[in-house]
Amino acid sequence: MKRQILVLLVLIFGLSLKGQDLPLYSQYTLNPYLMNPSIAGIAGCGILQAVNRTQWTGIQDAPYTYAVSYHQRLGQVGLGGYVSDDKNGLTQNLGFQFTFAYHVIKNTEDKSKQLSFGISFCGAQHSIDQTKFLAIENDPIASGTLQSFFAFNANAGMYYIHRNFFAGLSVANLFSTDNSITKSKIEPTNLRNYFFQFGYSFYLKTSVVLEPSALVKTTESFNKQVDTNLKLVFLTSAGYRIWFAASYRRNMDNSLGTSNSFMPIICFSGTRFSFAYAFDYSLTSIGRFASGSHEIMIGYTFCNLNRSETTCPAYKSYNKWQIRKN
């Protein structure tokens, strides 16, 4: 077991290579698998989720993202995958990911300790529609055609849970990918992305949970972004959960300009179905031209979460805590 863990740690932290840009999501607190492959299978059963994000509504050719994910546990092994379509102006990335995860569960009565590792192999078709470029004579880069190239890559991560505390670390785009469209050394190279997430669940009453958390994102060039989140969960007598959350996102790299946004989120989660909506309101000058960003998530769980053994904050039902308190 120790040897397996050591090999996975080397995979996560030992590869110092570069990669491609990533889509932006606001509901990673509800579907953390999109950000961390070690989440695959953590709920103990199959989880199907679809996300649709429309950014900067009102601006022509603004970014939008679609993603559908599924992950399942088999014993201590988690398997998963997702497909995505991420478009930003005249560029588009069609991607997929296949994930293998391993969950080390501490053999305690309430299974309150868990350490998970995961690695994903992914690929994407990157394209840019240069037919809509402004015509410039003797431009060595623009060909005036639709250009595309395909690239493979990999992501890795780990996730730790100890009773009410949780923390996750993941690295996206481990491998260097040459851009066969530009073939120019003056074009900026996309760097690896690092994500560090942590939080704690406070049980206020038998049916109310308060969960503060934070996400720190950075790249190899130390372009830092910080999200602070606060989630309030209400558990009904029928076992349904209603979540209210708020996030504040700030870009910490002054060289890229100040970028702040506020994101309220609401989620309804039953024993199997779940629905969530997030709204991003920009606190910078772009807010004068766009009416915000909208993100919708629909999910289905192939088991009753009220009977699930998971301790993952995104999927646990909190019913076990209620039973212990009573």
N, C-alpha and C positions, 0 to 999 in steps of 0.2 A: 504493500500500500504506500509506504513512504517513497519508494522508488517511482511509482506512478505519479504521485503528487509532484516530485522533483522534476520529472520530465515535462509535466504540464506547466510548471512555473517557468521553465526554460523557454517553452514555446511562447508564453505570454510576454516575458520581459527581455528575452535575449535577442529578438529580431529587431535590428535598428535600420529599418528600411522605410521608404516613402510610399504614398498611395494617393487615392482619388478623393474628391470632395464628397460630403455626405448630405443626405436630406436632413431637414430640420423638423423635429417633432416636439409638441408641447405635452403630450399625454404619455410620456415615458413612465410616469408613476403608475399608470394603469396597464401599460404594456411594456415593461422593461426589457423584454426579449429583443425588441428592435434596437436596443442600445448595448445589451450585454448578452453574449451567447450562452453564458453559464446559467441563464434563467430557463433554458429549454428543459421542459419536463419537471420543473420545480413544484408545480401544483399537484403532481401525483397522477394526473390524468390529462386527456387531450384538451387543449385550449385553442380555439379558432378565433382570430380577431382581424378586422378590416379597418383601415384608417384612411380617411380622405382629408387632405389639408389644402386649403386654398389661401394663398398668402397675398397680402396687400390688395384687397378687393378694390376695384376701381382703377387700377393701373394696368395698362395694356401689356400683355405678355408677362404678367407677374408669375412668380413660381407657384407650382402646384405639385402635390405628391399623392400617389395612391400606393397603398401597401396592404398585402394580405399575408398573414402569418399563421402557422400552426406548429405546435410542439407537444410532445407526448413523453411520458416516462415509462420505461420498461425496466423494472427492478430499480437499480441505482443509476441506470443509464438514461439520459434524456436525448431525444432526437427531435429535430425541428427543421423548419425551412420557411422562407418567405420569398415573394416576388414583389417588385416595386416598379413604379413608373414615376420618375422625378424630372420635371421640366422647368426650365428657367430661361425665359426669353426664347432665343433661337437654339438653345442647347437642350438635349434630352438624354437621360440615362435610364435604360431599361435593365433592371438587375434582378439577380436571384441569389439565394443563400441556402446552404445546407449545413446543419449544425450537429455536433456531437458534444454532449455534456456528461459529466460524472458527478454524482452527489454523494458526499460523505456525511452520513447522518449519525450524530452521537446517540448511542444506545441508552437514552434516558426515557423515563416514563412519558413525558410530554414531548419528546423529540424537539427540545427547544434549541439545540445546537445543530447547525448545518453549515458545511463548507462545500461549495460547488465550483467546478471548473468547466470551461467550455471553449471550443474552437469551431470556427465556421469557415467553410470554403465558399467563396462567392465569385460571381462574374457579372459583368455589365457591358451593355452595348452603348457606347458613347457616340453621340452624333451632334452635328451642328449644321444648321441650314444656312449656308452662305449665299443662297440665291436672293435673300432679302437684305444682304449687306449693301451699304451705299457704295456705288462704283468709284474706285480709286485706281488710277492707272499705275501700272508697274508695282502693284502691291505683292511682295514676295510670299505672303501668307494666304491671303484670300484667293480662292480659285473660282468663286462664283457658283459652286455646285454644292449638293448635299453630301457631306463627308462624314464618315463614321469609322470607328475601330472598336474591337472587342478586347477586353482585358480581364484576366483572372486576379483574384486577391484573396486575403484571409483576414479574419478578425479573431480575437481571443479575449477571454475575461474570467474573472472569479467573483464569487458572491458569498458573503458570510452573514449568518444570522445567529444571534445569541439572545434568546428570549425576546425582548422588545426592541433590541438594537439590530440594525442591519447596515451593511456597507458593501459596495460593489466597485470593482475596478475593471475597466475594459480598454482595449486598444483596437482601433479600427484601421483597416488598410495597412497591413504589415509589409506588403511587398511593393517595390518600386515598379511603376508602370510608365513607360514612355508614351508620350502623346504623339501618335503617328500623323496627326493632322497638321500641327504647326511645325514640328521638327526644328524648333528654334530654341537656342540657349537663352535668349532674352525673355522667353515666356516663363512666368513663375511656376515652380514645381509644387504640386499639391503635397502637403505633408501628412504624416500620420496624425490621427486624432486620439487623444487620451480622455477618458471619462472616469471621474471619481464621484461616487454617490454615497451618501450616508444619511441616516435618520433614526428616529426613535418614536415609538408608539406609547402615548400616555393614555391609560384607561381612566377616564374621568368618572364614568358611571357604568352600570351594567350594560348600557346600550349606547354609550358615547365614547368615541376614541379620537384623540387629538394627535396628529402626526406631523411634526416639523421635519423637514429634510432639506438637503442642499445637493446641488450638482455642480461640479467644477469641470469645465472642458478646456483643454489646451492642445496646442500642436507643438511640433518640434521647434518652431520658431517662437514659442511661448506667446501665441495669440490667445489670451485667456478670456473665458466667458463664465460667469457665475449665475446660477439660478438658485433662489431661495424659495422654498415651497412650504405651505401650511395647508394640511388636509384635515377636515373634520368629517368623521364617519358616524352615521346614525344607524343603529340596528333595530329593525322593527320586530314586533312579536311574531310575525310570519317568517322571519329569517331573511328578509330583504335588507339590502344596504343602500343608503342614500349618501353619496359623498359630495361635499362641497370643498373646493380647493382654490387656492390663489397662489400665483407664482410671480416673482419679479426677476427679470432677466437683465443683466448688465454686461456689456462688453468692457473688459478691464484694460484693453490695449488702446491707449490714446492715439497711437499712430494710425489706427484704422478709423478713428472718429468715435465719438460717444454714441452708443446704441443701447437704449433702455426700452423695456416693454413690460406691460402688466398683463397677466393672463388669469382670468377667472375660469374655473372648470366646474362642471356639474356632472355627476355620474349616478345612474341607477343600476344596481346589480342585484339580480335575483339568484335563485339557486343554479340557474344555467345561463340565462340570457343577461347581457349587460349592454348599456348604452351610455355614451359620454359625449359631451360637447365642450370645446374649449374655444375661447375668443382671445386673440392677441391684440392688445391696443398699444400702438407705438407711442412712446413719450417723446419722440424726437420730431424733427421737421417733416419727415415723410408722412406723419399722421395728418398733415394738412391736405395731402393728395390721395390718400388711401383710407378706406373705411375699416381698416383692421384685417386680421387674418382669422379664418374659421377652420376648425378641425373637428371632425366627427369620427367616433370610434364605435363599432358594433362588434360584440363578442358573443361566443357560445362556448360553454364548458360541457364536455362530454362526461360529466359526473355531477353529483350534488355536492357543492362546495361546503355545505353544512356538515357533511360527513367526511370531508377531505382531511388528510393529515398534514397539509402544508402549513408552514409558518411564514411563508413569503408574504409581506405586507400587501402586495398587489392582488393577491388571490385568496388570502385566508378570510374565513367568514366571521371570525371573532366569536362564534358561538361557544367555543371551548372555554374561552375566558369567562364568558357569562355563566356557564355552568359551574366553573370553579368558584366564582364569587357568590353564587347562590347556595 
